[in-house]
């Protein structure tokens, strides 16, 4: 049963934060991966607008575990194999190669150069709601 928007407690994903002890190196790498520069760029946090969602880079890893201890966030792509190959060519390390998980959905993941898991998903069924 669908609830009215006003009564929902969770409104959807907004921000994913990756730990980046070497903020300048992480900023250069993610700017290359995303093909855009950050919209928010300070010594304590760098933020990118990626399709209406925020990717944040935080140089202080003390508040929460990152890398292999953190969760996996999947970023939407139109071609999982091409995206995987591009990330590897930019210096990521393969974690799980693209695989079909059913219904035409393909997933993969890599480790960025800073040890964070970056997941990618090609999902022809997922459509963002109209704003």
Long-range contacts (C-beta under 8 A, 24 or more apart in sequence): 13-53, 14-53, 14-54, 15-47, 15-53, 15-54, 15-55, 15-56, 16-53, 16-54, 16-55, 16-56, 16-73, 17-55, 17-56, 17-57, 17-58, 18-55, 18-56, 18-57, 18-58, 18-66, 18-112, 18-114, 18-116, 18-118, 19-57, 19-58, 19-59, 19-60, 19-61, 19-64, 19-66, 19-67, 19-70, 19-114, 19-115, 19-116, 20-46, 20-57, 20-58, 20-59, 20-114, 21-59, 21-61, 21-114, 22-59, 22-114, 23-57, 23-59, 25-113, 25-114, 26-57, 26-112, 26-113, 26-114, 27-57, 29-90, 29-91, 29-112, 29-113, 29-114, 30-55, 30-57, 30-112, 32-90, 33-86, 33-87, 33-90, 50-75, 51-76, 52-128, 66-114, 66-115, 66-116, 67-111, 67-114, 67-115, 67-116, 67-117, 68-111, 68-115, 68-117, 70-116, 70-117, 71-117, 72-109, 72-117, 72-119, 73-117, 73-118, 73-119, 74-107, 74-109, 74-119, 74-120, 74-121, 75-118, 75-119, 75-120, 75-121, 76-120, 76-121, 76-122, 76-123, 76-126, 77-120, 77-121, 77-122, 78-122, 79-122, 80-106, 80-107, 80-108, 80-120, 80-121, 80-122, 81-106, 81-108, 83-108, 83-120, 83-122, 84-108, 84-110, 84-120, 87-118, 87-120, 92-118, 98-122
